[in-house]
């Protein structure tokens, strides 16, 4: 009973303290309007938290600022009283909380003990049954997987054979295309060389005619065209020589060498 009265006094003091804090706000409105107030730079930027402080904890920042500014002893006493109440609550609340918590935990421990024994018994029974079923299932699964692996291996070997055949065909085709393009490029280069001779001959013929006209302008009927040097080119001679050029090193086409190499690899040579 003594403990109950003491706790009641502590909580009653806390209530009076918070009520006193609430009264500061009313008293500070008139005093603050007359005295010079410092500009508040903080609470306007944190209105949500300031409202929580006022609504849930009875803290008014304007009131605290007014008390600090006016140094009113009576109002300061109410703040100190609220602080003392808070200190008492900090001392008593953990003691009360611990005592009630221990009682609740003791009752819960007994119930937990009973529940654990029953639960473990049920779980053990189920686990034994699961172990038996798992062992049986594993045995059946093993036999089925062996059959599936054998079938999978057969299909894998067939797929590898198809892949190997496809890759061989790709290698041969790539070699053939490469050889064809190389020969085509070679013919293009050689033909361009022959064409260069034709073009140079056309340029020389044009230059020869221009020199004839210039000579006529200077010498008139006395002009002798034999005095003009002229280049005589023979493209046919170059074309005939091109036909005698070798068509690759060793005389063995690339495609033939590629196919021969594939078969030697298959035979393990």
C-alpha positions in Angstrom: 0.0 0.0 0.0 2.9 2.4 0.8 4.4 1.7 -2.6 1.1 2.4 -4.3 0.8 5.8 -2.5 4.4 6.7 -3.5 3.8 5.8 -7.1 0.6 7.8 -7.1 2.4 10.9 -5.8 5.1 10.5 -8.4 2.6 10.4 -11.3 0.5 13.2 -9.7 3.6 15.4 -9.5 4.4 14.6 -13.2 0.9 15.7 -14.2 1.1 18.9 -12.2 4.5 19.6 -13.7 3.2 19.2 -17.2 0.1 21.3 -16.3 2.5 24.0 -15.1 4.4 24.0 -18.4 1.1 24.4 -20.2 0.3 27.5 -18.2 3.6 29.1 -19.2 2.4 29.6 -22.7 -0.7 31.6 -21.5 1.4 33.8 -19.2 4.1 34.4 -21.8 1.8 35.9 -24.5 1.5 39.2 -22.6 5.0 39.4 -21.3 6.5 38.5 -24.7 4.6 41.2 -26.5 6.2 43.9 -24.3 9.9 42.6 -24.1 12.2 42.4 -27.0 12.2 38.9 -28.6 15.1 37.2 -30.2 14.4 36.0 -33.7 13.7 32.2 -33.8 15.6 30.7 -36.7 15.1 27.0 -35.8 11.5 26.1 -35.0 10.0 27.6 -38.2 12.1 25.2 -40.2 10.9 22.2 -38.1 7.2 22.8 -37.5 6.3 19.2 -37.4 8.7 18.3 -34.6 7.8 21.6 -32.7 4.1 20.6 -32.9 4.9 17.1 -31.5 6.9 18.7 -28.6 3.9 21.0 -27.8 1.1 18.4 -28.2 2.8 15.3 -26.7 5.2 16.7 -24.2 3.7 20.1 -23.3 6.8 22.0 -24.4 6.3 25.5 -25.9 9.4 27.0 -27.4 8.0 30.6 -27.2 7.3 30.1 -23.5 10.8 28.7 -22.8 12.3 31.6 -24.7 10.1 34.1 -22.7 11.2 32.5 -19.4 14.8 32.6 -20.4 14.5 36.2 -21.5 12.5 37.6 -18.5 14.2 35.5 -15.8 10.9 35.2 -13.8 11.7 33.2 -10.6 8.1 31.9 -10.1 7.9 30.6 -13.6 11.3 29.0 -13.3 10.2 27.2 -10.2 7.5 25.5 -12.2 10.1 24.3 -14.7 12.3 22.9 -11.9 9.3 21.2 -10.3 8.5 19.5 -13.6 12.2 18.4 -13.8 12.0 16.9 -10.3 8.9 15.0 -11.2 10.6 13.7 -14.3 13.6 12.5 -12.2 11.2 10.6 -9.8 9.5 9.0 -12.8 12.9 7.9 -14.2 13.7 6.2 -10.9 10.4 4.6 -10.2 9.2 3.6 -13.7 12.1 1.1 -14.3 11.5 -0.5 -10.9 7.8 -0.9 -11.4 8.4 -2.1 -15.0 11.0 -4.7 -13.9 8.8 -6.1 -11.1 5.8 -6.5 -13.3 7.9 -7.8 -16.2 9.5 -10.5 -13.9 6.1 -11.7 -12.8 4.8 -11.9 -16.3 7.9 -13.7 -17.5 7.7 -16.3 -14.7 4.1 -17.2 -15.6 5.1 -17.3 -19.3 8.2 -19.5 -18.6 6.0 -22.2 -17.1 3.6 -22.1 -20.0 6.5 -22.1 -22.5 8.0 -25.2 -20.8 4.8 -27.1 -21.1 4.3 -26.0 -24.7 7.9 -26.8 -25.6 7.7 -30.4 -24.3 4.4 -31.0 -26.2 5.6 -29.3 -29.3 9.0 -31.2 -29.4 7.2 -34.5 -28.9 4.9 -33.8 -31.9 7.8 -32.5 -34.0 10.0 -35.5 -33.3 7.2 -37.9 -34.3 6.6 -36.0 -37.5 10.4 -35.8 -38.3 10.8 -39.6 -37.9 8.0 -40.2 -40.4 9.5 -37.6 -42.7 12.9 -39.3 -42.5 11.4 -42.6 -43.5 9.5 -41.1 -46.4 12.5 -39.1 -47.5 14.7 -42.2 -47.6 12.1 -44.1 -49.7 11.7 -41.1 -52.1 15.5 -40.7 -52.5 15.8 -44.4 -53.5 13.1 -44.1 -56.1 14.5 -40.8 -57.4 17.9 -42.3 -57.8 16.7 -45.1 -60.0 14.7 -42.7 -62.1 17.6 -40.3 -62.6 19.9 -43.0 -63.7 17.4 -43.9 -66.5 16.9 -40.2 -67.4 20.7 -39.7 -67.5 21.1 -42.6 -70.0 18.4 -41.2 -72.3 19.9 -37.7 -72.0 23.4 -39.0 -72.9 22.0 -40.6 -76.1 20.3 -37.3 -77.3 23.5 -35.3 -76.3 25.6 -37.6 -78.5 23.3 -37.1 -81.4 23.2 -33.4 -80.9 27.0 -33.3 -80.8 27.2 -35.2 -84.1 24.9 -32.7 -85.7 26.9 -29.8 -84.3 30.1 -31.2 -85.6 28.7 -31.8 -89.1 27.4 -28.3 -89.2 30.7 -26.8 -88.1 32.6 -28.8 -90.7 30.2 -27.5 -93.4 30.7 -23.9 -92.1 34.5 -24.3 -92.1 34.5 -25.6 -95.7 32.1 -22.9 -96.9 34.2 -20.2 -95.2 37.3 -21.5 -96.8 35.7 -21.6 -100.2 34.3 -18.1 -99.9 37.6 -16.8 -98.7 39.5 -18.4 -101.7 36.8 -17.1 -104.1 37.1 -13.5 -102.8 40.9 -13.6 -102.8 41.0 -14.7 -106.5 38.4 -12.1 -107.4 40.4 -9.4 -105.7 43.5 -10.6 -107.4 41.8 -10.4 -110.8 40.5 -6.9 -110.0 44.0 -5.7 -109.1 45.6 -7.1 -112.3 42.8 -5.8 -114.5 43.2 -2.4 -113.0 46.9 -2.5 -113.9 46.0 -3.2 -117.5 43.4 -0.5 -117.5 46.0 2.0 -116.2 48.0 1.4 -119.4 44.9 2.1 -121.5 44.2 5.3 -119.6 47.8 6.5 -119.9 47.7 5.9 -123.6 44.5 7.9 -123.9 46.1 10.8 -121.9 49.2 10.6 -124.1 47.1 10.7 -127.3 45.2 13.7 -126.0 48.5 15.4 -125.2 49.9 14.6 -128.6 47.0 16.3 -130.4 47.4 19.4 -128.2 51.1 19.6 -129.1 50.2 19.3 -132.8 47.8 22.3 -132.5 50.4 24.3 -130.7 53.0 23.5 -133.4 50.6 24.5 -136.2 50.0 27.8 -134.4 53.7 28.5 -134.2 55.0 27.2 -137.6 51.9 27.0 -139.8 52.4 24.9 -142.9 56.0 24.3 -142.0 55.0 22.3 -138.9 56.7 18.8 -138.8 54.7 16.5 -136.5 57.6 13.9 -136.5 59.4 16.3 -134.1 56.8 15.7 -131.4 57.8 12.8 -129.0 55.0 10.3 -128.6 54.6 7.3 -126.2 53.4 4.1 -127.8 51.9 1.6 -125.2 50.8 -2.0 -125.9 48.1 -3.1 -123.4 47.7 -6.4 -125.2 51.2 -7.4 -124.3 50.4 -6.9 -120.6 47.2 -8.9 -120.8 49.0 -11.8 -122.4 51.7 -11.7 -119.6 48.9 -11.6 -117.0 47.6 -14.9 -118.2 50.9 -16.6 -117.6 51.0 -15.5 -113.9 50.8 -18.4 -111.3 47.4 -18.8 -109.6 48.4 -19.3 -106.0 51.3 -20.8 -104.1 51.9 -24.6 -104.2 49.2 -25.1 -106.8 46.8 -26.5 -104.2 43.5 -24.5 -103.7 42.6 -23.4 -100.2 39.4 -25.4 -100.2 41.2 -28.6 -101.1 43.7 -28.1 -98.3 40.9 -27.4 -95.8 38.9 -30.5 -96.6 42.0 -32.6 -96.5 42.9 -31.3 -93.1 39.5 -32.1 -91.7 39.6 -35.7 -92.8 43.1 -36.1 -91.4 41.9 -34.8 -88.0 39.0 -37.2 -88.0 41.3 -40.1 -88.7 43.6 -39.0 -85.9 46.6 -38.4 -88.1 
